[in-house]
Amino acid sequence: MEIDARGSEKSLSFCYLKIDNIFCVSRLTREGSGSLLLQMKKQFEDHILEDGFFGQEINMTNFNLARMNMFLHNINYNNFDIKRGDTLLNPQHLDEKPFDAIVSNPPYSVKWVGDEDPTLINDDRFAPAGKLAPKSKADFAFIMHSLNHLSNRGRAAIVCFPGIFYRGGAEKKIRQYLVDNNFVEAVIQLPDNLFYGTSIATCILILAKNKSTNDVLFVDASKEFKKEPKNNVLDPINIKNILELFANYQSVDYKAALAGNDVIGSEQDYNLSVSTYVDKEDTRDKIKIDVLNKEIAETVSKIDHLRSEIDKIVEELSYGK
């Protein structure tokens, strides 16, 4: 059983899970229940809880629902600390030590104060990039928030609106910071119509601080889905295929492409869109020119023969008169 709620897309909220120093960041807005946090927990059932679950929600109703779901999923009160507040402007868990795993589904292109507050550029979360996320699009503010909490051996997986990977201005500057410092491990293009309330084909941004190469893996998983009446879903086979592409970390025709940070910067101007690197398979019927020319020649020959026969018939009819 899991309690949910609707209609809080404007709230800025995260929740955190730490299992053996594993940190889960989940947006508590779509259903207000911390479902991503609880799904993350299922992947670590065999691990020993070190410090428990940490969360933050700006909406009072969703804040209470998230806490209730912790109890409904047999999480002891001593093992979670979900607080109420604005994640970007009033973060509640900055004193926690860095985490080894982070998952996040922040609100897409939500507005925030941005550079209207001149003190934010000095915030330890945002200062390294030298730019704040635009006031009308806080996506990279959430990304930098997650990166700040990530340990030197950690990995973060963040669901993102695709526009952040190619837009210019401040967002390009932040992408440049992430690429030049070798924090971007992969970008995975998901199918459209996966999430409640939006049909947008979102992406997963994978960040890491311990990469062994200076490459980024781009995965096109847009066709990895099962069609359901109301939306698309990722079934176990789809998930397995995506995970294998990521684990193998190599180029696969029409599915994955490995690009060096230098190429991303110098040749692609820090564009991180999957479609820039992974070619779409041409499923159109291939035409063999030699065969086509032969067929045309045969057709022309038949037409000439028919014309000759028609001319003979016309001539006979004319003499018949």
C-alpha positions as CSV (number, residue, x, y, z in Angstrom):
1,M,0.0,0.0,0.0
2,E,1.2,3.5,-0.8
3,I,-0.6,6.8,-0.3
4,D,-0.4,9.3,-3.1
5,A,-1.6,12.8,-4.0
6,R,-1.9,15.0,-7.1
7,G,-1.4,18.6,-8.1
8,S,1.8,19.8,-6.5
9,E,4.0,20.2,-9.5
10,K,5.2,23.6,-8.3
11,S,6.8,22.4,-5.1
12,L,10.5,22.0,-4.8
13,S,11.2,18.9,-2.9
14,F,13.7,16.1,-2.4
15,C,14.0,13.1,-0.2
16,Y,17.1,11.1,0.6
17,L,18.0,7.5,1.4
18,K,21.3,6.5,2.9
19,I,22.2,2.8,3.0
20,D,25.8,2.0,3.6
21,N,26.4,5.6,2.7
22,I,24.0,5.5,-0.2
23,F,22.0,8.7,-0.8
24,C,18.6,8.7,-2.6
25,V,17.2,12.0,-3.8
26,S,13.6,11.9,-5.0
27,R,11.2,14.5,-6.1
28,L,8.1,14.4,-3.9
29,T,5.9,16.3,-6.2
30,R,4.3,14.1,-8.8
31,E,2.4,12.0,-6.2
32,G,3.9,13.5,-3.1
33,S,4.7,10.2,-1.5
34,G,8.4,9.7,-2.1
35,S,7.8,6.7,-4.4
36,L,11.2,6.9,-6.0
37,L,12.8,6.8,-2.6
38,L,10.8,3.7,-1.7
39,Q,11.6,2.1,-5.1
40,M,15.3,2.8,-4.4
41,K,15.0,1.1,-1.1
42,K,13.9,-2.1,-2.8
43,Q,17.2,-2.3,-4.6
44,F,19.1,-2.3,-1.3
45,E,17.0,-4.7,0.8
46,D,20.1,-6.8,1.5
47,H,22.1,-3.8,2.8
48,I,22.2,-2.7,6.4
49,L,20.7,0.8,7.0
50,E,23.5,3.0,8.2
51,D,21.7,6.3,8.8
52,G,18.3,5.8,7.2
53,F,16.1,8.0,5.0
54,F,16.4,11.8,4.6
55,G,13.9,14.0,2.9
56,Q,12.6,17.5,2.3
57,E,9.2,18.6,0.9
58,I,7.8,22.2,0.5
59,N,4.2,21.2,0.4
60,M,2.6,20.4,3.8
61,T,0.2,17.8,2.5
62,N,2.9,15.9,0.5
63,F,5.3,16.3,3.5
64,N,2.8,14.4,5.7
65,L,2.1,11.8,3.0
66,A,5.8,11.1,2.6
67,R,6.2,10.5,6.3
68,M,3.1,8.3,6.4
69,N,4.5,6.2,3.6
70,M,7.7,5.6,5.5
71,F,5.6,4.0,8.3
72,L,3.5,2.0,5.8
73,H,6.6,0.5,4.4
74,N,7.9,-0.5,7.8
75,I,10.6,2.1,8.1
76,N,11.1,2.9,11.7
77,Y,10.8,6.5,12.9
78,N,14.4,6.5,13.9
79,N,15.5,5.6,10.4
80,F,14.0,8.6,8.5
81,D,14.3,12.3,8.8
82,I,11.9,14.0,6.3
83,K,11.7,17.8,6.8
84,R,9.6,20.5,5.3
85,G,11.2,23.3,3.3
86,D,12.5,24.6,0.0
87,T,15.3,22.4,-1.2
88,L,17.1,25.1,-3.2
89,L,16.8,28.0,-0.9
90,N,16.6,26.3,2.5
91,P,18.3,22.9,2.3
92,Q,17.9,20.9,5.4
93,H,20.6,18.2,5.1
94,L,23.8,20.0,4.2
95,D,25.5,18.8,7.3
96,E,25.2,15.1,6.2
97,K,28.4,13.5,4.9
98,P,28.6,12.9,1.1
99,F,26.6,10.0,-0.3
100,D,27.5,7.1,-2.6
101,A,24.3,6.9,-4.6
102,I,21.8,9.5,-5.5
103,V,18.6,9.3,-7.5
104,S,16.5,12.3,-8.3
105,N,13.4,13.3,-10.3
106,P,13.3,17.1,-9.8
107,P,10.5,19.3,-11.2
108,Y,11.0,20.2,-14.8
109,S,11.9,23.8,-15.6
110,V,10.3,25.2,-12.5
111,K,10.9,28.9,-11.6
112,W,13.2,30.0,-8.8
113,V,14.8,33.2,-7.5
114,G,18.1,32.6,-9.4
115,D,20.4,35.6,-9.7
116,E,17.8,37.9,-8.1
117,D,19.5,36.7,-4.9
118,P,23.2,37.7,-5.4
119,T,24.2,35.6,-2.4
120,L,23.3,32.3,-4.2
121,I,26.3,32.4,-6.4
122,N,28.4,32.0,-3.3
123,D,26.4,28.9,-2.2
124,D,28.8,25.9,-2.0
125,R,26.3,24.0,-4.2
126,F,26.2,26.5,-7.1
127,A,29.5,28.4,-6.9
128,P,31.7,25.8,-8.6
129,A,30.0,26.2,-12.0
130,G,30.3,30.0,-11.8
131,K,26.7,30.4,-13.0
132,L,23.3,30.0,-11.5
133,A,20.5,28.2,-13.3
134,P,18.1,30.6,-15.1
135,K,15.3,32.1,-13.0
136,S,12.7,30.5,-15.3
137,K,14.4,27.0,-15.3
138,A,15.8,25.7,-12.1
139,D,16.8,22.2,-13.5
140,F,20.5,22.7,-13.2
141,A,20.1,24.1,-9.7
142,F,18.7,20.7,-8.6
143,I,21.5,19.0,-10.5
144,M,24.2,21.0,-8.8
145,H,22.5,20.4,-5.5
146,S,22.8,16.6,-6.1
147,L,26.4,16.9,-7.2
148,N,27.2,18.7,-4.1
149,H,26.0,15.8,-2.0
150,L,27.8,13.2,-4.0
151,S,30.8,11.4,-2.6
152,N,34.1,11.0,-4.5
153,R,33.2,7.4,-5.1
154,G,29.5,8.0,-5.7
155,R,27.1,8.1,-8.7
156,A,23.9,10.1,-9.2
157,A,21.0,9.4,-11.6
158,I,18.8,12.4,-12.3
159,V,15.7,12.4,-14.5
160,C,15.8,15.6,-16.6
161,F,13.8,17.6,-19.1
162,P,15.6,17.1,-22.5
163,G,15.8,20.9,-23.2
164,I,18.6,21.4,-20.6
165,F,21.0,19.4,-22.7
166,Y,21.1,21.8,-25.6
167,R,19.9,25.2,-24.5
168,G,22.4,28.0,-24.4
169,G,23.2,30.7,-21.9
170,A,23.8,29.8,-18.3
171,E,22.7,26.2,-18.8
172,K,25.5,25.8,-21.4
173,K,28.0,27.2,-19.0
174,I,26.9,24.7,-16.3
175,R,27.1,21.9,-18.8
176,Q,30.6,23.0,-19.7
177,Y,31.6,22.9,-16.0
178,L,30.2,19.3,-15.7
179,V,31.9,18.1,-18.9
180,D,35.3,19.8,-18.3
181,N,35.5,18.4,-14.8
182,N,34.5,14.9,-16.1
183,F,31.4,14.6,-13.9
184,V,29.1,13.4,-16.7
185,E,29.2,9.6,-17.1
186,A,26.1,9.0,-19.3
187,V,22.9,10.5,-20.7
188,I,20.1,8.0,-21.4
189,Q,17.1,9.0,-23.6
190,L,13.9,7.4,-22.2
191,P,10.7,6.7,-24.2
192,D,8.0,9.4,-24.1
193,N,4.8,9.2,-22.0
194,L,6.4,7.3,-19.1
195,F,5.4,9.7,-16.3
196,Y,2.1,10.9,-14.9
197,G,1.1,14.4,-16.1
198,T,3.6,14.7,-19.0
199,S,4.1,12.9,-22.3
200,I,7.6,14.4,-22.7
201,A,10.4,11.9,-23.5
202,T,12.7,12.6,-20.5
203,C,16.4,11.7,-20.0
204,I,18.5,10.3,-17.2
205,L,21.7,12.1,-16.5
206,I,24.3,10.0,-14.7
207,L,27.0,11.9,-12.7
208,A,30.1,10.5,-11.1
209,K,33.2,11.9,-9.5
210,N,35.4,8.8,-9.9
211,K,35.3,8.1,-13.7
212,S,38.2,6.1,-15.1
213,T,37.9,7.6,-18.6
214,N,37.2,11.0,-20.2
215,D,34.2,9.8,-22.2
216,V,30.4,10.1,-21.9
217,L,28.1,7.3,-22.9
218,F,24.9,8.4,-24.8
219,V,22.1,5.8,-24.8
220,D,19.0,5.9,-27.0
221,A,16.4,3.9,-25.1
222,S,13.5,5.6,-26.7
223,K,12.2,2.3,-28.2
224,E,12.6,0.4,-24.9
225,F,9.0,0.3,-23.6
226,K,5.8,-1.6,-23.4
227,K,2.7,0.1,-24.5
228,E,-0.1,0.3,-21.9
229,P,-3.6,1.9,-22.4
230,K,-2.8,5.2,-20.6
231,N,1.0,5.4,-20.9
232,N,4.2,3.6,-21.7
233,V,6.0,1.5,-19.1
234,L,9.5,-0.1,-18.8
235,D,9.1,-3.8,-18.3
236,P,11.9,-6.0,-16.9
237,I,13.3,-6.8,-20.4
238,N,13.4,-3.1,-21.2
239,I,15.2,-2.3,-18.0
240,K,17.7,-5.2,-18.5
241,N,18.5,-3.9,-22.0
242,I,19.2,-0.4,-20.8
243,L,21.3,-1.5,-17.9
244,E,23.4,-3.8,-20.2
245,L,24.1,-0.9,-22.6
246,F,25.2,1.3,-19.6
247,A,27.2,-1.5,-18.0
248,N,29.1,-2.4,-21.3
249,Y,29.9,1.3,-21.7
250,Q,30.7,1.1,-25.4
251,S,29.2,2.2,-28.8
252,V,26.5,0.1,-30.3
253,D,25.0,1.0,-33.7
254,Y,21.7,3.0,-33.3
255,K,21.6,2.3,-29.6
256,A,24.7,3.8,-27.8
257,A,27.6,6.1,-28.6
258,L,30.7,6.9,-26.6
259,A,32.0,10.4,-27.1
260,G,35.1,12.0,-25.6
261,N,34.8,15.2,-23.4
262,D,37.0,17.0,-25.9
263,V,34.7,16.1,-28.8
264,I,31.7,17.2,-26.8
265,G,33.3,20.5,-26.1
266,S,35.2,21.4,-29.2
267,E,33.0,19.9,-31.9
268,Q,29.5,19.8,-30.3
269,D,29.7,23.0,-28.2
270,Y,28.8,21.1,-25.0
271,N,25.5,19.7,-26.5
272,L,24.6,16.7,-24.5
273,S,21.5,15.6,-26.5
274,V,21.5,11.9,-27.2
275,S,20.3,12.4,-30.8
276,T,23.5,14.4,-31.5
277,Y,25.6,11.3,-31.0
278,V,23.4,8.3,-31.6
279,D,22.3,7.9,-35.2
280,K,18.7,6.8,-35.9
281,E,18.4,3.6,-37.8
282,D,17.0,4.0,-41.3
283,T,14.1,1.6,-41.4
284,R,13.0,2.5,-44.9
285,D,13.2,-0.1,-47.7
286,K,16.6,0.0,-49.3
287,I,16.5,0.4,-53.1
288,K,19.1,-1.4,-55.2
289,I,19.8,1.0,-58.1
290,D,21.2,-1.7,-60.4
291,V,18.1,-3.9,-60.0
292,L,15.8,-0.8,-60.4
293,N,17.6,0.2,-63.7
294,K,17.3,-3.3,-65.1
295,E,13.5,-3.3,-64.3
296,I,13.1,0.1,-65.9
297,A,14.9,-1.1,-69.0
298,E,12.7,-4.2,-69.2
299,T,9.6,-2.1,-68.8
300,V,10.7,0.3,-71.5
301,S,11.4,-2.6,-73.8
302,K,7.9,-4.0,-73.2
303,I,6.4,-0.6,-73.9
304,D,8.3,-0.3,-77.2
305,H,7.1,-3.7,-78.2
306,L,3.5,-2.9,-77.4
307,R,3.7,0.3,-79.3
308,S,5.1,-1.6,-82.3
309,E,2.2,-4.1,-82.1
310,I,-0.3,-1.3,-81.8
311,D,1.1,0.5,-84.8
312,K,0.8,-2.7,-86.9
313,I,-2.9,-3.1,-85.8
314,V,-3.6,0.5,-86.7
315,E,-2.0,0.1,-90.1
316,E,-4.0,-3.1,-90.9
317,L,-7.2,-1.4,-89.9
318,S,-6.3,1.6,-92.1
319,Y,-5.7,-0.6,-95.2
320,G,-8.9,-2.6,-94.3
321,K,-10.9,0.5,-95.1
